[in-house]
Amino acid sequence: MNFISDLFGLCKLKVVALILLTAVVGMFLAVPAPYFPQWTLVIYASLGIGMAAASAAVFNHVVDEKIDIQMTRTDQRPLPQGKVSRHQALVWGVFLGIVGLGILQLLVNTLTMILTFVSLIGYAVIYTMYLKRATPQNIVIGGAAGAAPPILGWTAISGGQNIEFALLLFLIVFIWTPPHFWALAIHRVEEYKKVNIPMLPVTHGVAYTKQQILLYTILLIVVTILPHLVGMSGLIYLASALILGAVFLKYAIDINTRPKDKKIAWKTFSYSINYLMLIFLALLVDHYWLITL
């Protein structure tokens, strides 16, 4: 049982859960209210997308094993602890990827399978093996893979129909990713320096990174208003987006104006996770209330 637990420990299940939330919301938004997507299709798509995301996480663990063992945040992971071998992890990752993509191909549709495969390669190979070690803009460029799930959910239900709305969901996650991850990078800046990973606070300094967090947060607030402006969502979502954005902006300002607060970067990172969950839930609630407004 411990070995099985360690295998699942390679899957970054909390990250996968957040990915699945954005994908499932994409599935429901793809269907006009008050109707719901076919439940079997939601289950199959969630299973396939979730397994593919877990596969990408496993490959991330394998590639980052040598730096994980040097960082306090990651040195307790199964690979650095020797609880799972690299060979076992690779087999597990390949298994998850093949089965996940197979489910999408056989039980969902080819478009979703192809897009999921592209996002898997984008994260596990392009970001983890190259971008992460090559440029301080790694998380900006690589964030496209992490922002794909709402599109995957949308195409799982409706194919390419009205996919421009799904692109707005993609854009929200894409713009959210840098301030989210840079807050963590500031919190762990000494560890990233130690392993020579060119995260933005390592290459350009903490002060510059804090400024970028503020600018991206402002841009994020603007982007989150777009679903309302194009008629995709109503007042419930708009109010939620503005309130959640205002709180995020307060954290982004605090991270710039409270340099002696050693916990503010971690607080900003933690809030950003809740922010993304809540704003997608607001989209879902609004979608089914919109018909009564």
CORPEDA-V745012 format. One record per residue. N is the residue number from 1. RES is the residue in one letter. SS is DSSP state (H for helix, E for strand, L for the rest). PHI is phi in degrees with one decimal (NA if undefined). Layout:
n=N res=RES ss=SS phi=PHI
n=N res=RES ss=SS phi=PHI
//
This chain:
n=1 res=M ss=L phi=NA
n=2 res=N ss=H phi=-62.9
n=3 res=F ss=H phi=-65.0
n=4 res=I ss=H phi=-62.4
n=5 res=S ss=H phi=-61.0
n=6 res=D ss=H phi=-68.2
n=7 res=L ss=H phi=-62.7
n=8 res=F ss=H phi=-68.7
n=9 res=G ss=H phi=-64.9
n=10 res=L ss=L phi=-80.4
n=11 res=C ss=L phi=-91.0
n=12 res=K ss=L phi=49.3
n=13 res=L ss=H phi=-62.1
n=14 res=K ss=H phi=-66.4
n=15 res=V ss=H phi=-67.2
n=16 res=V ss=H phi=-61.1
n=17 res=A ss=H phi=-61.9
n=18 res=L ss=H phi=-67.1
n=19 res=I ss=H phi=-59.8
n=20 res=L ss=H phi=-66.6
n=21 res=L ss=H phi=-59.5
n=22 res=T ss=H phi=-66.3
n=23 res=A ss=H phi=-69.3
n=24 res=V ss=H phi=-65.4
n=25 res=V ss=H phi=-61.2
n=26 res=G ss=H phi=-58.9
n=27 res=M ss=H phi=-63.4
n=28 res=F ss=H phi=-71.2
n=29 res=L ss=H phi=-70.2
n=30 res=A ss=L phi=-72.1
n=31 res=V ss=L phi=-110.4
n=32 res=P ss=L phi=-59.7
n=33 res=A ss=L phi=-66.7
n=34 res=P ss=L phi=-94.7
n=35 res=Y ss=L phi=-82.7
n=36 res=F ss=L phi=-119.3
n=37 res=P ss=L phi=-67.7
n=38 res=Q ss=L phi=-62.4
n=39 res=W ss=H phi=-63.3
n=40 res=T ss=H phi=-62.7
n=41 res=L ss=H phi=-67.6
n=42 res=V ss=H phi=-60.6
n=43 res=I ss=H phi=-66.2
n=44 res=Y ss=H phi=-62.1
n=45 res=A ss=H phi=-65.6
n=46 res=S ss=H phi=-63.2
n=47 res=L ss=H phi=-64.4
n=48 res=G ss=H phi=-66.0
n=49 res=I ss=H phi=-65.3
n=50 res=G ss=H phi=-63.4
n=51 res=M ss=H phi=-67.1
n=52 res=A ss=H phi=-64.9
n=53 res=A ss=H phi=-64.9
n=54 res=A ss=H phi=-64.9
n=55 res=S ss=H phi=-60.6
n=56 res=A ss=H phi=-61.6
n=57 res=A ss=H phi=-65.1
n=58 res=V ss=H phi=-62.2
n=59 res=F ss=H phi=-63.1
n=60 res=N ss=H phi=-61.0
n=61 res=H ss=H phi=-61.9
n=62 res=V ss=H phi=-64.8
n=63 res=V ss=H phi=-65.4
n=64 res=D ss=L phi=-93.2
n=65 res=E ss=H phi=-54.4
n=66 res=K ss=H phi=-68.9
n=67 res=I ss=H phi=-85.8
n=68 res=D ss=H phi=-61.3
n=69 res=I ss=L phi=-69.9
n=70 res=Q ss=L phi=-96.6
n=71 res=M ss=L phi=-113.1
n=72 res=T ss=L phi=-59.9
n=73 res=R ss=L phi=-65.8
n=74 res=T ss=L phi=-125.8
n=75 res=D ss=L phi=-71.2
n=76 res=Q ss=L phi=-96.4
n=77 res=R ss=L phi=-66.4
n=78 res=P ss=L phi=-56.3
n=79 res=L ss=L phi=-68.1
n=80 res=P ss=L phi=-59.0
n=81 res=Q ss=L phi=-82.0
n=82 res=G ss=L phi=74.6
n=83 res=K ss=L phi=-79.2
n=84 res=V ss=L phi=-134.5
n=85 res=S ss=L phi=-82.2
n=86 res=R ss=H phi=-60.6
n=87 res=H ss=H phi=-63.3
n=88 res=Q ss=H phi=-62.2
n=89 res=A ss=H phi=-64.8
n=90 res=L ss=H phi=-63.8
n=91 res=V ss=H phi=-61.8
n=92 res=W ss=H phi=-62.8
n=93 res=G ss=H phi=-63.9
n=94 res=V ss=H phi=-64.2
n=95 res=F ss=H phi=-59.1
n=96 res=L ss=H phi=-60.0
n=97 res=G ss=H phi=-64.7
n=98 res=I ss=H phi=-65.0
n=99 res=V ss=H phi=-66.5
n=100 res=G ss=H phi=-61.0
n=101 res=L ss=H phi=-66.8
n=102 res=G ss=H phi=-63.5
n=103 res=I ss=H phi=-60.9
n=104 res=L ss=H phi=-64.4
n=105 res=Q ss=H phi=-68.5
n=106 res=L ss=H phi=-84.0
n=107 res=L ss=H phi=-116.8
n=108 res=V ss=H phi=-118.8
n=109 res=N ss=L phi=-164.3
n=110 res=T ss=H phi=-67.0
n=111 res=L ss=H phi=-59.0
n=112 res=T ss=H phi=-64.9
n=113 res=M ss=H phi=-62.3
n=114 res=I ss=H phi=-65.0
n=115 res=L ss=H phi=-64.7
n=116 res=T ss=H phi=-66.2
n=117 res=F ss=H phi=-62.8
n=118 res=V ss=H phi=-62.8
n=119 res=S ss=H phi=-68.5
n=120 res=L ss=H phi=-61.6
n=121 res=I ss=H phi=-63.3
n=122 res=G ss=H phi=-59.2
n=123 res=Y ss=H phi=-82.4
n=124 res=A ss=H phi=-72.0
n=125 res=V ss=H phi=-108.6
n=126 res=I ss=H phi=-65.5
n=127 res=Y ss=H phi=-74.9
n=128 res=T ss=H phi=-66.5
n=129 res=M ss=H phi=-87.5
n=130 res=Y ss=H phi=-120.7
n=131 res=L ss=H phi=-58.8
n=132 res=K ss=H phi=-57.1
n=133 res=R ss=H phi=-104.4
n=134 res=A ss=H phi=-109.6
n=135 res=T ss=L phi=-151.4
n=136 res=P ss=L phi=-68.3
n=137 res=Q ss=L phi=-89.7
n=138 res=N ss=H phi=-53.8
n=139 res=I ss=H phi=-75.0
n=140 res=V ss=H phi=-70.7
n=141 res=I ss=H phi=-71.2
n=142 res=G ss=H phi=-67.4
n=143 res=G ss=H phi=-62.8
n=144 res=A ss=H phi=-61.6
n=145 res=A ss=H phi=-66.5
n=146 res=G ss=H phi=-71.3
n=147 res=A ss=L phi=-90.1
n=148 res=A ss=L phi=-73.0
n=149 res=P ss=H phi=-50.7
n=150 res=P ss=H phi=-60.3
n=151 res=I ss=H phi=-68.7
n=152 res=L ss=H phi=-61.6
n=153 res=G ss=H phi=-62.9
n=154 res=W ss=H phi=-62.2
n=155 res=T ss=H phi=-68.1
n=156 res=A ss=H phi=-61.1
n=157 res=I ss=H phi=-96.1
n=158 res=S ss=H phi=-120.2
n=159 res=G ss=L phi=65.9
n=160 res=G ss=L phi=-95.0
n=161 res=Q ss=L phi=-67.9
n=162 res=N ss=L phi=53.5
n=163 res=I ss=H phi=-67.2
n=164 res=E ss=H phi=-61.8
n=165 res=F ss=H phi=-70.6
n=166 res=A ss=H phi=-64.5
n=167 res=L ss=H phi=-65.6
n=168 res=L ss=H phi=-66.5
n=169 res=L ss=H phi=-65.0
n=170 res=F ss=H phi=-57.6
n=171 res=L ss=H phi=-63.8
n=172 res=I ss=H phi=-60.4
n=173 res=V ss=H phi=-67.1
n=174 res=F ss=H phi=-62.7
n=175 res=I ss=H phi=-75.1
n=176 res=W ss=H phi=-67.5
n=177 res=T ss=H phi=-59.6
n=178 res=P ss=H phi=-60.7
n=179 res=P ss=H phi=-63.9
n=180 res=H ss=H phi=-62.1
n=181 res=F ss=H phi=-79.0
n=182 res=W ss=H phi=-65.3
n=183 res=A ss=H phi=-62.9
n=184 res=L ss=H phi=-66.3
n=185 res=A ss=H phi=-62.9
n=186 res=I ss=H phi=-66.0
n=187 res=H ss=H phi=-61.6
n=188 res=R ss=L phi=-112.1
n=189 res=V ss=H phi=-59.0
n=190 res=E ss=H phi=-65.0
n=191 res=E ss=H phi=-70.4
n=192 res=Y ss=H phi=-67.2
n=193 res=K ss=H phi=-63.0
n=194 res=K ss=H phi=-60.2
n=195 res=V ss=L phi=-98.0
n=196 res=N ss=L phi=60.4
n=197 res=I ss=L phi=-98.2
n=198 res=P ss=L phi=-78.2
n=199 res=M ss=L phi=-67.6
n=200 res=L ss=H phi=-53.6
n=201 res=P ss=H phi=-66.8
n=202 res=V ss=H phi=-77.1
n=203 res=T ss=H phi=-86.5
n=204 res=H ss=L phi=-117.1
n=205 res=G ss=L phi=94.7
n=206 res=V ss=H phi=-67.6
n=207 res=A ss=H phi=-61.4
n=208 res=Y ss=H phi=-63.8
n=209 res=T ss=H phi=-62.8
n=210 res=K ss=H phi=-62.5
n=211 res=Q ss=H phi=-64.0
n=212 res=Q ss=H phi=-66.0
n=213 res=I ss=H phi=-60.8
n=214 res=L ss=H phi=-63.7
n=215 res=L ss=H phi=-64.6
n=216 res=Y ss=H phi=-67.9
n=217 res=T ss=H phi=-66.4
n=218 res=I ss=H phi=-61.6
n=219 res=L ss=H phi=-62.1
n=220 res=L ss=H phi=-61.2
n=221 res=I ss=H phi=-60.7
n=222 res=V ss=H phi=-62.3
n=223 res=V ss=H phi=-63.8
n=224 res=T ss=H phi=-70.9
n=225 res=I ss=H phi=-80.6
n=226 res=L ss=H phi=-56.9
n=227 res=P ss=H phi=-55.8
n=228 res=H ss=H phi=-73.3
n=229 res=L ss=H phi=-64.7
n=230 res=V ss=L phi=-93.7
n=231 res=G ss=L phi=82.5
n=232 res=M ss=L phi=-76.7
n=233 res=S ss=L phi=-140.2
n=234 res=G ss=L phi=-111.2
n=235 res=L ss=H phi=-72.2
n=236 res=I ss=H phi=-62.5
n=237 res=Y ss=H phi=-65.5
n=238 res=L ss=H phi=-58.9
n=239 res=A ss=H phi=-62.0
n=240 res=S ss=H phi=-63.3
n=241 res=A ss=H phi=-62.2
n=242 res=L ss=H phi=-69.6
n=243 res=I ss=H phi=-67.7
n=244 res=L ss=H phi=-62.3
n=245 res=G ss=H phi=-66.0
n=246 res=A ss=H phi=-63.8
n=247 res=V ss=H phi=-66.8
n=248 res=F ss=H phi=-60.9
n=249 res=L ss=H phi=-62.6
n=250 res=K ss=H phi=-61.5
n=251 res=Y ss=H phi=-63.6
n=252 res=A ss=H phi=-64.7
n=253 res=I ss=H phi=-70.9
n=254 res=D ss=H phi=-61.3
n=255 res=I ss=H phi=-66.0
n=256 res=N ss=H phi=-89.4
n=257 res=T ss=H phi=-104.1
n=258 res=R ss=L phi=-123.6
n=259 res=P ss=L phi=-63.3
n=260 res=K ss=L phi=-86.1
n=261 res=D ss=L phi=-82.3
n=262 res=K ss=L phi=-73.6
n=263 res=K ss=L phi=-99.6
n=264 res=I ss=H phi=-66.2
n=265 res=A ss=H phi=-64.9
n=266 res=W ss=H phi=-67.1
n=267 res=K ss=H phi=-63.0
n=268 res=T ss=H phi=-64.9
n=269 res=F ss=H phi=-60.3
n=270 res=S ss=H phi=-63.7
n=271 res=Y ss=H phi=-63.8
n=272 res=S ss=H phi=-59.7
n=273 res=I ss=H phi=-66.8
n=274 res=N ss=H phi=-62.4
n=275 res=Y ss=H phi=-57.7
n=276 res=L ss=H phi=-66.3
n=277 res=M ss=H phi=-60.0
n=278 res=L ss=H phi=-69.2
n=279 res=I ss=H phi=-70.7
n=280 res=F ss=H phi=-75.3
n=281 res=L ss=H phi=-65.2
n=282 res=A ss=H phi=-63.6
n=283 res=L ss=H phi=-60.2
n=284 res=L ss=H phi=-67.6
n=285 res=V ss=H phi=-60.6
n=286 res=D ss=H phi=-61.2
n=287 res=H ss=H phi=-58.2
n=288 res=Y ss=H phi=-94.8
n=289 res=W ss=H phi=-97.3
n=290 res=L ss=H phi=-57.0
n=291 res=I ss=H phi=-70.1
n=292 res=T ss=H phi=-99.4
n=293 res=L ss=L phi=-94.9
//
